[in-house]
Amino acid sequence: MHPVVISCLGMLMSVLKIDGFKACPQRCSCYDASHFVDCKGRSLSHIPRDIPHSTWMLDTGTNSLREIPSRAFHGLWGLRIILLPHNQIEHIHRGAFQSLSFLERLDLNQNHIQHLAADFSDGLQRLLELRLSNNWLEYIHYNSMKSFEHLEKLDLSGNRITSMATGVFRGLYKLRHLLLKNNRLHIIEVGYFFMLHSLEALHLENNNIASIEGEAFASLHSLILLCLNGNHLSHIKFKTFLNIQTQGTHLQLADNRWVCNCDLQREFGKISSIRHLHVDDYGNISCSEPGQLRGDLLMTVDSQLCIAETATVLMITGTVLVTVIAAIVMAERNRKKSSNKNWNDSEGPLDSQEK
């Protein structure tokens, strides 16, 4: 055999030996020729440094990781899935995921992340699913999501989010599922969901939402499910939902703080008359106010609300009419009395002159 060939084979064997040595990091288990590296629940305080380049899926969940350093996954171009849930991660350094241009799924659920840097999405253009639920996020920065061009599912549930930058999801053209439930949002502003034309499910349940701006959902042309149950809504405007131009959107609106009156009945009546809108839980919508209706289902009292209001209006109108008529009658009587008195006073001097 030619010496050059022998030399090349030797080098190849050396590489294979090195790769074999790195086939499985210490305290981890490897499967499918190291394509799947399982480091779950191994009391790790840092991400292993000797992960094979061939790794396709890495599970480091349920450990004691506190940070993700820069270049933590450098050289692992083959990674498609990284699972990091149930750790204590507080900080993600700049460029931590920058080399993972083929990553499709990233799970950071159940950590202590308080902030996403402006470059958080850099290098993750092919990511399809991102789980950030049950962290400590309070605000989503304007540029944090800008590079998620192929993202289809984003889970931000169970954080402490009180507000978001307008247009924060502007580049997520393929996003289909957005979960923001169990946060602390108190108002849905115009621009939060700008350009999310592919969004099919928007979960906003169990926040503190008391107000929704009129055009907040106007750009959601594919929306199938909108969950607003478990918030602080007391009234609604049907035009808010009329702006959702879809073939069919299902709404969930129970467990809010509804003030049951004729106006609310009219708004729900208008919504039910729109063919493409369906209130799935209308039968579970109950009144918070007024006090005498607290706990009653809206569907059992809605026919009475406008009747009671109409009766009250008629009663007030009748009272006003009676008062006006009485005032007119009294005024007419007083006018006649005054006229008669003036007539009598004018006759007295004439009689005395004739005598």
C-alpha positions as CSV (number, residue, x, y, z in Angstrom):
1,M,0.0,0.0,0.0
2,H,1.3,3.4,-0.9
3,P,2.9,5.3,2.1
4,V,0.7,8.3,1.5
5,V,-2.4,6.1,1.8
6,I,-1.1,4.5,4.9
7,S,-0.4,7.9,6.4
8,C,-4.0,9.1,5.6
9,L,-5.5,6.0,7.0
10,G,-3.5,6.5,10.2
11,M,-4.7,10.0,10.5
12,L,-8.3,8.9,9.9
13,M,-7.9,6.2,12.6
14,S,-6.5,8.8,15.0
15,V,-9.6,11.0,14.4
16,L,-11.9,8.1,14.9
17,K,-10.2,7.2,18.1
18,I,-10.5,10.8,19.3
19,D,-14.1,10.8,18.3
20,G,-14.6,7.5,20.0
21,F,-13.1,8.9,23.1
22,K,-15.5,11.8,22.9
23,A,-18.4,9.5,21.9
24,C,-20.0,10.0,25.3
25,P,-19.3,12.8,27.8
26,Q,-18.6,11.8,31.3
27,R,-21.7,11.3,33.5
28,C,-23.9,11.1,30.3
29,S,-25.3,8.3,28.3
30,C,-25.2,8.0,24.5
31,Y,-27.4,6.3,22.0
32,D,-27.7,5.8,18.3
33,A,-24.0,6.2,17.6
34,S,-23.9,9.3,19.8
35,H,-26.6,11.1,17.9
36,F,-28.6,11.3,21.1
37,V,-26.6,12.4,24.2
38,D,-28.6,12.0,27.4
39,C,-27.3,14.1,30.3
40,K,-30.6,14.5,32.1
41,G,-30.7,14.5,35.9
42,R,-26.9,14.0,36.3
43,S,-26.4,16.9,38.8
44,L,-24.4,18.8,36.2
45,S,-23.4,22.4,37.0
46,H,-22.1,23.2,33.5
47,I,-22.7,22.0,29.9
48,P,-20.3,19.2,29.0
49,R,-17.4,20.3,26.8
50,D,-16.7,17.0,25.1
51,I,-20.0,16.5,23.3
52,P,-19.4,14.6,19.9
53,H,-19.7,16.7,16.8
54,S,-22.2,14.1,15.4
55,T,-24.7,14.8,18.2
56,W,-28.2,15.4,16.8
57,M,-30.1,15.7,20.1
58,L,-28.8,16.8,23.5
59,D,-30.8,16.5,26.8
60,T,-29.3,18.4,29.8
61,G,-32.6,18.8,31.6
62,T,-33.1,18.5,35.4
63,N,-29.6,19.6,36.4
64,S,-28.1,22.5,38.2
65,L,-27.0,24.7,35.3
66,R,-27.0,28.4,36.1
67,E,-25.9,29.9,32.8
68,I,-25.3,29.2,29.2
69,P,-21.8,30.6,28.3
70,S,-20.8,32.0,25.0
71,R,-19.8,29.3,22.5
72,A,-21.2,26.7,24.8
73,F,-22.3,24.7,21.7
74,H,-19.5,25.8,19.4
75,G,-18.7,23.3,16.7
76,L,-22.0,21.3,17.2
77,W,-23.4,22.1,13.8
78,G,-25.4,19.0,13.6
79,L,-27.6,19.8,16.7
80,R,-31.3,19.8,15.9
81,I,-32.8,19.6,19.4
82,I,-31.5,21.0,22.7
83,L,-33.4,20.3,25.9
84,L,-32.5,22.5,28.9
85,P,-35.7,22.4,31.1
86,H,-35.8,22.2,34.9
87,N,-32.5,23.9,35.6
88,Q,-31.6,27.1,37.4
89,I,-30.5,29.1,34.3
90,E,-30.5,32.8,35.0
91,H,-28.2,34.2,32.3
92,I,-27.7,33.4,28.6
93,H,-24.5,35.0,27.4
94,R,-24.2,36.7,24.0
95,G,-23.7,34.4,21.1
96,A,-24.6,31.3,23.2
97,F,-26.6,29.8,20.3
98,Q,-24.9,31.6,17.4
99,S,-23.4,28.6,15.7
100,L,-26.6,26.5,15.8
101,S,-27.9,27.4,12.3
102,F,-29.7,24.0,12.0
103,L,-31.3,23.9,15.4
104,E,-35.1,23.2,15.2
105,R,-36.2,22.9,18.8
106,L,-34.9,24.7,22.0
107,D,-36.5,23.9,25.4
108,L,-35.7,26.4,28.2
109,N,-38.8,25.6,30.2
110,Q,-38.7,25.9,34.1
111,N,-35.6,28.0,34.6
112,H,-34.9,31.5,36.2
113,I,-34.4,33.5,33.1
114,Q,-35.3,37.2,33.7
115,H,-34.1,38.8,30.5
116,L,-33.5,38.0,26.8
117,A,-30.7,39.9,25.1
118,A,-31.3,41.8,21.9
119,D,-29.2,39.1,20.0
120,F,-31.0,36.2,21.6
121,S,-32.3,34.9,18.3
122,D,-29.1,35.4,16.3
123,G,-28.0,32.2,14.6
124,L,-31.4,30.5,15.2
125,Q,-33.0,31.2,11.8
126,R,-34.2,27.6,11.4
127,L,-35.7,27.2,14.8
128,L,-39.3,25.8,14.7
129,E,-40.2,25.6,18.4
130,L,-39.0,27.6,21.4
131,R,-40.2,26.9,24.9
132,L,-39.5,29.6,27.5
133,S,-42.4,28.8,29.8
134,N,-42.3,29.1,33.6
135,N,-39.3,31.5,33.8
136,W,-39.1,35.0,35.3
137,L,-39.4,37.1,32.2
138,E,-41.1,40.5,32.8
139,Y,-40.6,42.2,29.4
140,I,-39.9,41.1,25.9
141,H,-37.3,43.3,24.1
142,Y,-38.0,44.7,20.7
143,N,-35.1,42.8,19.0
144,S,-35.1,39.5,21.0
145,M,-37.2,37.6,18.5
146,K,-36.2,39.3,15.2
147,S,-34.3,36.3,13.6
148,F,-36.9,33.6,14.2
149,E,-38.0,33.5,10.5
150,H,-39.2,29.9,10.6
151,L,-40.5,29.7,14.2
152,E,-43.9,28.0,14.3
153,K,-44.5,27.6,18.1
154,L,-43.5,30.0,20.9
155,D,-44.3,29.3,24.5
156,L,-44.0,32.2,26.9
157,S,-46.5,30.9,29.4
158,G,-46.1,31.1,33.2
159,N,-43.8,34.1,33.2
160,R,-44.2,37.6,34.8
161,I,-44.7,39.5,31.6
162,T,-46.5,42.8,32.2
163,S,-45.8,44.4,28.7
164,M,-44.1,43.8,25.4
165,A,-42.5,46.1,22.9
166,T,-44.7,47.0,20.0
167,G,-43.8,44.8,17.0
168,V,-41.8,42.4,19.1
169,F,-43.1,39.5,17.0
170,R,-42.8,41.3,13.7
171,G,-40.4,38.9,11.9
172,L,-42.3,35.7,12.9
173,Y,-44.1,35.3,9.6
174,K,-44.6,31.5,10.1
175,L,-45.6,31.5,13.7
176,R,-48.8,29.4,14.2
177,H,-49.0,29.0,18.0
178,L,-48.3,31.8,20.5
179,L,-48.7,31.0,24.2
180,L,-48.8,33.9,26.6
181,K,-51.1,32.5,29.2
182,N,-50.5,32.8,33.0
183,N,-48.6,36.1,32.7
184,R,-49.4,39.6,34.0
185,L,-50.5,41.5,30.9
186,H,-53.1,44.1,31.7
187,I,-53.7,45.6,28.3
188,I,-53.5,44.3,24.7
189,E,-52.1,47.1,22.6
190,V,-52.3,47.6,18.9
191,G,-49.0,46.3,17.4
192,Y,-48.4,43.4,19.8
193,F,-49.3,40.9,17.1
194,F,-48.4,42.9,14.1
195,M,-47.7,40.9,10.9
196,L,-48.6,37.5,12.5
197,H,-50.6,36.5,9.4
198,S,-50.0,32.7,10.0
199,L,-51.0,32.7,13.6
200,E,-53.7,30.1,14.3
201,A,-53.8,29.9,18.1
202,L,-53.3,32.8,20.5
203,H,-53.4,31.9,24.2
204,L,-53.9,34.9,26.5
205,E,-55.9,33.2,29.3
206,N,-55.2,33.9,33.0
207,N,-53.6,37.3,32.7
208,N,-54.8,40.6,34.2
209,I,-56.2,41.9,30.9
210,A,-58.8,44.6,31.5
211,S,-58.6,46.4,28.2
212,I,-58.1,45.5,24.5
213,E,-57.4,48.2,22.0
214,G,-59.8,48.2,19.0
215,E,-57.3,47.1,16.3
216,A,-55.3,44.8,18.5
217,F,-56.2,41.6,16.5
218,A,-56.7,43.2,13.1
219,S,-53.6,41.5,11.4
220,L,-54.5,38.0,12.5
221,H,-55.9,36.6,9.3
222,S,-55.5,32.9,10.1
223,L,-56.6,32.9,13.7
224,I,-58.6,29.8,14.7
225,L,-58.5,30.0,18.5
226,L,-58.4,33.1,20.8
227,C,-58.3,32.4,24.5
228,L,-59.1,35.4,26.8
229,N,-60.7,33.5,29.6
230,G,-59.6,34.1,33.2
231,N,-58.8,37.8,32.8
232,H,-60.3,41.1,34.2
233,L,-62.5,42.0,31.3
234,S,-65.7,43.7,32.4
235,H,-67.1,44.7,29.0
236,I,-66.2,44.2,25.3
237,K,-66.8,45.9,21.9
238,F,-67.8,43.5,19.2
239,K,-65.8,45.6,16.6
240,T,-62.6,44.3,18.4
241,F,-63.4,40.8,17.2
242,L,-65.0,41.9,14.0
243,N,-61.5,43.0,12.9
244,I,-60.4,39.3,12.9
245,Q,-61.1,38.5,9.3
246,T,-61.0,34.7,9.2
247,Q,-63.2,31.9,7.9
248,G,-63.8,30.9,11.5
249,T,-62.4,32.0,14.9
250,H,-63.3,30.3,18.2
251,L,-63.4,32.7,21.3
252,Q,-63.1,31.7,24.9
253,L,-64.2,34.5,27.3
254,A,-65.4,32.9,30.5
255,D,-64.1,33.6,34.0
256,N,-63.8,37.4,33.5
257,R,-65.3,40.2,35.6
258,W,-68.3,40.8,33.4
259,V,-70.7,43.7,34.3
260,C,-74.0,42.2,33.2
261,N,-76.1,45.0,31.7
262,C,-78.0,45.6,28.5
263,D,-74.9,46.9,26.7
264,L,-73.0,43.6,27.4
265,Q,-76.0,41.7,26.1
266,R,-76.1,43.7,22.9
267,E,-72.3,43.2,22.3
268,F,-72.5,39.5,22.7
269,G,-75.6,39.4,20.5
270,K,-73.6,41.2,17.8
271,I,-70.7,38.7,18.1
272,S,-73.1,35.8,17.8
273,S,-74.6,37.3,14.7
274,I,-71.1,37.3,13.0
275,R,-70.9,34.0,11.0
276,H,-67.1,33.5,11.5
277,L,-67.1,34.1,15.3
278,H,-68.0,31.5,17.8
279,V,-68.0,32.0,21.6
280,D,-67.3,28.4,22.7
281,D,-67.9,28.9,26.4
282,Y,-70.9,31.3,26.3
283,G,-72.7,28.9,28.6
284,N,-70.1,29.4,31.3
285,I,-69.9,33.2,31.2
286,S,-71.1,34.5,34.6
287,C,-71.8,38.0,36.0
288,S,-69.5,39.7,38.6
289,E,-71.7,42.9,38.7
290,P,-74.2,44.1,39.6
291,G,-74.3,42.5,43.0
292,Q,-77.7,40.9,42.7
293,L,-76.6,39.0,39.6
294,R,-73.1,38.0,40.9
295,G,-72.5,34.3,40.0
296,D,-75.5,34.1,37.6
297,L,-74.9,32.8,34.1
298,L,-75.3,35.5,31.5
299,M,-77.3,33.2,29.3
300,T,-79.9,32.8,32.0
301,V,-80.4,36.6,32.6
302,D,-79.5,38.1,29.2
303,S,-83.2,38.3,28.1
304,Q,-84.0,40.2,31.3
305,L,-81.3,42.7,31.2
306,C,-82.6,44.9,28.4
307,I,-86.2,44.4,29.6
308,A,-85.3,45.6,33.0
309,E,-83.4,48.5,31.5
310,T,-86.2,49.3,29.1
311,A,-88.7,49.2,32.0
312,T,-86.5,51.6,34.0
313,V,-86.2,53.9,31.1
314,L,-89.9,53.9,30.5
315,M,-90.5,54.5,34.2
316,I,-88.1,57.4,34.2
317,T,-89.6,58.7,30.9
318,G,-93.1,58.4,32.3
319,T,-92.1,60.2,35.5
320,V,-90.6,63.0,33.4
321,L,-93.7,63.2,31.2
322,V,-96.0,63.4,34.2
323,T,-93.9,66.1,35.8
324,V,-93.8,68.1,32.5
325,I,-97.5,67.8,32.0
326,A,-98.2,68.8,35.6
327,A,-95.9,71.7,35.2
328,I,-97.7,72.7,32.0
329,V,-101.1,72.4,33.7
330,M,-100.0,74.4,36.6
331,A,-98.5,77.1,34.4
332,E,-101.8,77.3,32.4
333,R,-103.8,77.6,35.6
334,N,-101.5,80.3,36.9
335,R,-101.8,82.1,33.5
336,K,-105.6,82.0,33.6
337,K,-105.7,83.2,37.2
338,S,-103.3,86.1,36.3
339,S,-105.4,86.9,33.2
340,N,-108.7,87.0,35.2
341,K,-107.1,89.2,37.9
342,N,-105.9,91.6,35.3
343,W,-109.3,91.7,33.7
344,N,-111.0,92.5,37.0
345,D,-108.5,95.1,37.9
346,S,-109.1,96.8,34.6
347,E,-112.9,96.9,35.1
348,G,-112.9,98.7,38.5
349,P,-112.0,102.3,37.4
350,L,-114.3,102.1,34.4
351,D,-117.3,101.3,36.7
352,S,-116.5,104.2,39.1
353,Q,-116.2,106.6,36.2
354,E,-119.6,105.6,34.8
355,K,-121.2,106.2,38.2
